[in-house]
Amino acid sequence: MSRVFISLYFPNGDLHNRKKKDVTISINSEDIIYDKCKDLSSSEIKEIIGIETYKELIERAKNEDRTVNNYVKSKLRKALFKDP
């Protein structure tokens, strides 16, 4: 299995002692999440998971005791595959 990466861009990311303004999410290339997200923009993914700022992402991941990577994948899975 190979890994693929999706980047989420946060214009305010550098305000929180970061050199980069993006967060890279690692996903298994065979994961259905990747199939659903590979053609989406960073803005579209942030809209799906309901997060607009880097600070909010970090706080929510911390509140759920998850890594940022795990938190984003969990939110994507819930949003994209929820029961009607």
N, C-alpha and C positions, 0 to 999 in steps of 0.2 A: 504494500500500500504506500502511496506517496502522499505527501502533505502539500496542501495548497494554502495560499494566504489571501486574506481579504483585509484591506486597509480601511479604517474609518478615520476620516479627517475631522479634526476639531480646531477651528480657527483660534480658540483661546487656549489651546494645549500648552503653549509656551508660557502662559501665566502661572503655571503650577510647577515651576522648576524643571521643566522638560526642554530638551533641545529640539525635539520633534513635535510636530502638531498632529501626528497620526498615531493610531494604535493598530497594530497588526494582529489579526486573529488567525490562528492556525487551525485548519480543518482537514480531516481525512478526505482525500480526493473522491472516495467512493461514498461519502456521507451525503444523504439526500439534501441536507442543508446547503451544501455547496452547489448542487444542481439548481436549487431555487434562488441562490444569491449571486451566482457568478456573473450575471449580467446586470445586477443592480448597482446603482451608484452608492457612494458613502452616505449621501443624504437620504436616499431611499431606505437603506438599512437602519440608519438612526431613527427614521420615522417609524419603521416596523417595531423596533425595540423600545420606542418612546423615550429616547435620550437625545438631548441636544448639546450638552456640554461635557467636556472631559471631567470636570469636577463631579458632576452628577453621576457619570459612569463609575468613577472610583468609589463614590459614596455608596451607591447601590450594590456594587460588587462586595464591598466591605460589609455592608449590612446583612448580606446573605452568606457571608463567610466563604466567598468564592473568589477565584482568580478572575481577572477581567476577561480573559479568554473563555473560561468556563461560563461566566455570567452571560456574555453576549450569545454564545451558542445556545444556552438554555432559553434565553428570551426569544431567540429566533425560532427554536424548535416549538415553543409554546405558541407563538404568534402564527407561524406558517402552517402548523399541523393541528390546530385546535379543532375540536369537534364542533360541528354546526349547532 
